[in-house]
Amino acid sequence: MPVRSTADLARRPAGLDWRRYVIYIAFVAIFVLFAVLLRHDGFLSSNNLLNIFRQTATITVIAVGMTYVIACAEIDLSVGSVAGLASVCSAMAITHYGLVAGIAAGLAVGLVVGTVNGGLVSRLGIPSFLVTLGMLGIAAGVAQWITASAPQPILNDTFNLTFGGGDLGPVPGLLLWMAVFVLIGAVTLSRTRFGRQVLATGGSRTAAEFTGINTRRIKFQVLLISATVASIAGMLYAGRLQSGRFQWGAGDELSAIAAVILGGTSLFGGRGTVVGTLFGALLIGIVNNGLILAGLDSSQQQVIRGVIIIAAVALARKK
């Protein structure tokens, strides 16, 4: 049996990247903490656990798209407003033109916004932070303008059942949407050429270009994906709540970014994990749910969520 030297033993712990597993450790720890402290408040009831998944599902869908953006060393602050705009456009189109037109209108919002964001960043070289910050205001303003701040009811049962309002047996439809996006996102990022190009572009754009990767195209594509996914999330809001409103998705960009960073994706690009993003989103959902059951008011909950975002950024580091 070979004998390991002291130097070998000393080197092994140093090579372990604990940040890769911190989200899973934190998830288990916080879940157990709330399970013990709130055991008499119904935290572990099946209805409450399903409610956590329902509340987390739409954020998770948005965060999957955000994972690609951040892994590519970019940022998208417009996703929440895009979700709200997509919800109202879908609702209005369904009312006047029917189901197919409503779905097409919602998707068109994401495609148009993603094309504009991606084009300005990849072709004109404008920082994605500035472009998407501006688009946040544009999308929110347009959604409020075209609806006169009024909710747009959706009376189409097929749309409502398909986009988040229905269940498949005991499984909520939103969970199926979340599972599909996480599965596709995880496989694409870790197992495909496109995923490797995204990570390479985020790790070092210059090195990626030397290997023949069209980094402009990759940046365009990840921003297009992010906006399109956000528009689908907006339709999930609309289907679940049976209406389109410009408020849907407000602030979701912060929750999505926190979920992505907590999940292990580097804020500086080059490293990303969709499965980690899922656990990051679930962690935020558990914290939100636990704080509500504990009786904290909305302002106190907002403080805690802010602490989570700061912690997420603090854990981020350049490779």
C-alpha positions as CSV (number, residue, x, y, z in Angstrom):
1,M,0.0,0.0,0.0
2,P,1.6,3.3,-1.1
3,V,2.4,5.8,1.7
4,R,1.3,9.4,1.0
5,S,3.8,12.0,2.1
6,T,2.9,14.9,4.4
7,A,3.2,17.2,1.4
8,D,0.7,15.2,-0.6
9,L,-1.8,15.2,2.2
10,A,-1.4,19.0,2.7
11,R,-1.9,19.6,-1.0
12,R,-5.3,17.8,-1.2
13,P,-7.4,20.1,1.0
14,A,-5.9,23.1,-0.7
15,G,-7.1,21.8,-4.1
16,L,-10.7,21.5,-2.9
17,D,-12.9,24.4,-4.1
18,W,-15.4,24.6,-1.2
19,R,-17.4,27.3,-3.2
20,R,-18.5,24.5,-5.6
21,Y,-20.4,22.9,-2.8
22,V,-21.4,25.8,-0.5
23,I,-24.9,26.1,-2.0
24,Y,-25.7,22.5,-1.3
25,I,-24.4,22.8,2.3
26,A,-26.3,26.1,2.8
27,F,-29.5,24.6,1.3
28,V,-29.5,21.6,3.7
29,A,-28.5,23.7,6.7
30,I,-31.2,26.4,6.2
31,F,-33.9,23.7,5.3
32,V,-33.1,21.8,8.5
33,L,-33.1,25.1,10.5
34,F,-36.5,26.1,9.3
35,A,-37.8,22.5,9.7
36,V,-36.9,22.6,13.4
37,L,-37.9,26.2,14.2
38,L,-41.1,26.2,12.2
39,R,-42.2,22.6,12.7
40,H,-45.4,23.7,14.4
41,D,-46.2,26.3,11.7
42,G,-46.6,23.8,8.8
43,F,-43.2,24.3,7.2
44,L,-42.9,20.6,6.4
45,S,-46.4,20.1,5.2
46,S,-46.8,18.9,1.6
47,N,-48.9,21.9,0.7
48,N,-46.3,24.3,2.0
49,L,-43.4,22.5,0.2
50,L,-45.4,22.5,-3.0
51,N,-46.1,26.2,-2.5
52,I,-42.3,26.8,-2.2
53,F,-41.8,25.1,-5.6
54,R,-44.6,27.0,-7.2
55,Q,-43.2,30.4,-6.0
56,T,-39.7,29.5,-7.0
57,A,-40.5,28.0,-10.4
58,T,-40.8,31.2,-12.4
59,I,-37.6,32.7,-10.8
60,T,-35.8,29.5,-11.6
61,V,-36.8,29.6,-15.3
62,I,-35.5,33.2,-15.5
63,A,-32.4,32.2,-13.6
64,V,-31.6,29.5,-16.1
65,G,-31.3,32.0,-18.9
66,M,-29.4,34.4,-16.6
67,T,-26.9,31.6,-15.9
68,Y,-25.8,31.7,-19.6
69,V,-25.5,35.5,-19.5
70,I,-23.4,35.7,-16.3
71,A,-21.2,32.7,-17.4
72,C,-20.5,34.7,-20.5
73,A,-19.3,37.6,-18.3
74,E,-22.4,39.8,-19.1
75,I,-25.5,40.8,-17.1
76,D,-29.1,41.2,-18.0
77,L,-31.1,43.6,-15.8
78,S,-34.2,43.7,-18.0
79,V,-35.6,40.2,-17.4
80,G,-38.1,41.2,-14.8
81,S,-39.6,44.0,-17.0
82,V,-39.5,41.7,-20.0
83,A,-41.6,39.2,-18.1
84,G,-44.2,41.8,-17.2
85,L,-44.3,43.2,-20.8
86,A,-44.7,39.6,-22.2
87,S,-47.5,38.9,-19.8
88,V,-49.6,41.9,-20.8
89,C,-48.9,41.4,-24.6
90,S,-50.0,37.8,-24.3
91,A,-53.1,38.7,-22.4
92,M,-54.1,41.5,-24.9
93,A,-53.4,39.3,-27.9
94,I,-55.4,36.4,-26.5
95,T,-58.4,38.7,-25.8
96,H,-58.4,40.1,-29.4
97,Y,-57.0,37.3,-31.6
98,G,-56.9,34.0,-29.7
99,L,-54.6,31.5,-28.1
100,V,-51.9,31.1,-30.8
101,A,-51.6,34.9,-31.3
102,G,-51.2,35.3,-27.5
103,I,-48.4,32.8,-27.3
104,A,-46.7,34.3,-30.4
105,A,-47.0,37.8,-28.9
106,G,-45.4,36.8,-25.7
107,L,-42.5,35.1,-27.4
108,A,-42.1,38.1,-29.8
109,V,-41.5,40.4,-26.9
110,G,-38.5,38.3,-25.8
111,L,-37.1,37.9,-29.3
112,V,-37.3,41.6,-30.0
113,V,-35.9,42.7,-26.7
114,G,-33.2,40.0,-26.9
115,T,-32.2,41.1,-30.4
116,V,-31.9,44.7,-29.4
117,N,-29.9,43.9,-26.2
118,G,-27.7,41.5,-28.0
119,G,-27.1,43.8,-31.0
120,L,-26.2,46.8,-28.9
121,V,-23.8,44.8,-26.8
122,S,-22.2,42.6,-29.4
123,R,-22.1,45.0,-32.4
124,L,-21.7,48.4,-30.8
125,G,-19.7,47.3,-27.7
126,I,-22.0,49.0,-25.2
127,P,-21.7,47.4,-21.8
128,S,-24.6,45.0,-21.1
129,F,-25.2,46.6,-17.7
130,L,-26.1,49.9,-19.4
131,V,-28.1,48.4,-22.2
132,T,-30.2,46.2,-20.1
133,L,-30.7,48.8,-17.4
134,G,-32.1,51.1,-20.1
135,M,-34.2,48.3,-21.4
136,L,-35.6,47.6,-17.9
137,G,-37.1,51.1,-17.9
138,I,-38.3,50.9,-21.5
139,A,-40.1,47.5,-21.1
140,A,-41.7,48.5,-17.8
141,G,-42.8,51.8,-19.2
142,V,-44.3,50.3,-22.4
143,A,-46.1,47.6,-20.4
144,Q,-47.7,50.2,-18.1
145,W,-48.4,52.6,-21.0
146,I,-50.3,50.1,-23.3
147,T,-52.4,48.9,-20.4
148,A,-53.0,52.2,-18.6
149,S,-51.8,50.4,-15.5
150,A,-54.8,48.2,-15.6
151,P,-54.7,44.3,-15.3
152,Q,-55.5,42.4,-18.4
153,P,-57.6,39.3,-17.6
154,I,-57.0,36.0,-19.4
155,L,-60.2,34.0,-19.8
156,N,-58.7,31.3,-22.1
157,D,-58.6,28.1,-20.0
158,T,-56.2,26.4,-22.3
159,F,-53.6,29.1,-21.9
160,N,-54.1,29.2,-18.1
161,L,-53.9,25.5,-17.7
162,T,-50.8,25.1,-20.0
163,F,-48.8,28.1,-18.6
164,G,-48.7,27.3,-14.9
165,G,-52.3,27.1,-13.8
166,G,-52.8,23.4,-14.3
167,D,-51.5,20.2,-12.6
168,L,-50.5,16.9,-14.0
169,G,-51.9,14.6,-11.3
170,P,-50.4,15.7,-8.0
171,V,-47.6,17.6,-9.8
172,P,-48.1,21.3,-10.4
173,G,-47.6,22.4,-14.0
174,L,-45.1,25.0,-13.0
175,L,-42.8,22.3,-11.6
176,L,-42.8,20.6,-15.0
177,W,-41.9,23.8,-16.7
178,M,-39.1,24.3,-14.2
179,A,-37.8,20.8,-14.6
180,V,-37.8,21.1,-18.4
181,F,-35.8,24.4,-18.4
182,V,-33.3,23.1,-15.8
183,L,-32.7,19.9,-17.7
184,I,-32.3,21.5,-21.1
185,G,-30.2,24.3,-19.6
186,A,-27.9,22.0,-17.7
187,V,-27.3,19.6,-20.6
188,T,-26.7,22.4,-23.1
189,L,-24.3,24.3,-20.9
190,S,-22.2,21.2,-19.8
191,R,-22.5,18.8,-22.8
192,T,-22.7,20.9,-26.0
193,R,-20.3,22.9,-28.1
194,F,-22.4,26.0,-27.6
195,G,-22.1,25.6,-23.8
196,R,-18.4,25.3,-23.9
197,Q,-18.1,28.3,-26.1
198,V,-20.2,30.4,-23.6
199,L,-17.9,29.4,-20.8
200,A,-14.8,30.0,-22.9
201,T,-16.0,33.5,-23.9
202,G,-16.7,34.4,-20.3
203,G,-13.4,33.0,-19.1
204,S,-11.2,34.9,-21.6
205,R,-12.7,36.6,-24.7
206,T,-9.2,37.0,-26.2
207,A,-8.3,33.4,-25.7
208,A,-11.7,32.3,-27.0
209,E,-11.2,34.3,-30.2
210,F,-7.8,32.7,-30.8
211,T,-9.4,29.3,-30.8
212,G,-11.9,30.4,-33.5
213,I,-14.9,31.2,-31.4
214,N,-17.1,34.1,-32.6
215,T,-17.4,35.8,-29.2
216,R,-19.7,38.5,-30.6
217,R,-22.2,35.9,-31.8
218,I,-22.0,34.1,-28.4
219,K,-22.7,37.3,-26.5
220,F,-25.6,38.1,-28.9
221,Q,-27.1,34.6,-28.4
222,V,-26.9,34.5,-24.6
223,L,-28.7,37.8,-24.4
224,L,-31.3,36.6,-26.9
225,I,-31.8,33.4,-24.9
226,S,-32.2,35.4,-21.6
227,A,-34.9,37.7,-22.9
228,T,-36.8,34.9,-24.6
229,V,-36.7,32.8,-21.5
230,A,-37.9,35.8,-19.5
231,S,-40.8,36.2,-21.9
232,I,-41.8,32.6,-21.3
233,A,-41.6,33.3,-17.6
234,G,-43.9,36.3,-18.1
235,M,-46.5,33.9,-19.7
236,L,-46.1,31.6,-16.8
237,Y,-47.0,34.5,-14.5
238,A,-50.0,35.3,-16.7
239,G,-51.2,31.7,-16.8
240,R,-50.8,31.1,-13.1
241,L,-52.5,34.4,-12.1
242,Q,-54.9,34.4,-15.1
243,S,-54.0,38.0,-16.0
244,G,-51.2,40.1,-17.5
245,R,-49.9,43.0,-15.4
246,F,-46.9,45.2,-15.8
247,Q,-45.9,44.5,-12.2
248,W,-45.3,40.8,-12.9
249,G,-41.6,40.1,-12.7
250,A,-40.7,43.4,-11.0
251,G,-37.5,42.8,-9.1
252,D,-37.0,39.3,-10.4
253,E,-33.7,40.3,-12.0
254,L,-32.2,40.6,-8.5
255,S,-33.5,37.3,-7.3
256,A,-32.3,35.6,-10.5
257,I,-28.8,37.1,-10.3
258,A,-28.6,36.1,-6.6
259,A,-29.8,32.5,-7.4
260,V,-27.2,32.2,-10.2
261,I,-24.3,33.5,-8.1
262,L,-25.3,31.5,-5.0
263,G,-25.5,28.5,-7.3
264,G,-21.8,28.7,-8.1
265,T,-21.7,30.6,-11.4
266,S,-18.8,33.1,-11.4
267,L,-19.9,36.7,-11.5
268,F,-16.8,37.3,-13.7
269,G,-17.7,34.6,-16.2
270,G,-16.0,31.4,-17.3
271,R,-17.8,29.1,-14.8
272,G,-21.5,28.2,-14.6
273,T,-23.8,25.5,-13.4
274,V,-27.5,25.3,-14.0
275,V,-28.1,22.7,-11.3
276,G,-26.4,25.0,-8.8
277,T,-28.7,27.8,-10.0
278,L,-31.7,25.6,-9.3
279,F,-30.6,25.1,-5.7
280,G,-29.8,28.8,-5.4
281,A,-33.4,29.7,-6.4
282,L,-34.8,27.1,-4.1
283,L,-32.7,28.4,-1.2
284,I,-34.1,31.9,-1.8
285,G,-37.6,30.4,-2.0
286,I,-37.1,28.5,1.3
287,V,-35.8,31.7,3.0
288,N,-38.8,33.8,1.8
289,N,-41.3,31.1,2.8
290,G,-39.6,30.6,6.2
291,L,-39.6,34.4,6.9
292,I,-43.3,34.6,6.1
293,L,-44.2,31.7,8.4
294,A,-42.0,33.3,11.1
295,G,-44.1,36.4,11.0
296,L,-41.6,38.9,9.6
297,D,-43.2,41.8,7.7
298,S,-42.3,42.7,4.1
299,S,-39.6,45.2,5.0
300,Q,-37.8,42.8,7.2
301,Q,-38.0,40.2,4.5
302,Q,-36.5,42.6,2.0
303,V,-33.6,43.3,4.3
304,I,-32.9,39.5,4.5
305,R,-33.1,39.2,0.8
306,G,-30.6,42.0,0.4
307,V,-28.2,40.3,2.7
308,I,-28.5,37.2,0.5
309,I,-27.6,39.2,-2.6
310,I,-24.6,40.7,-0.8
311,A,-23.5,37.3,0.3
312,A,-23.8,36.0,-3.2
313,V,-21.5,38.7,-4.6
314,A,-19.1,38.2,-1.7
315,L,-18.8,34.5,-2.6
316,A,-18.1,35.3,-6.2
317,R,-14.5,35.4,-7.3
318,K,-12.5,35.4,-10.5
319,K,-11.1,32.1,-11.5
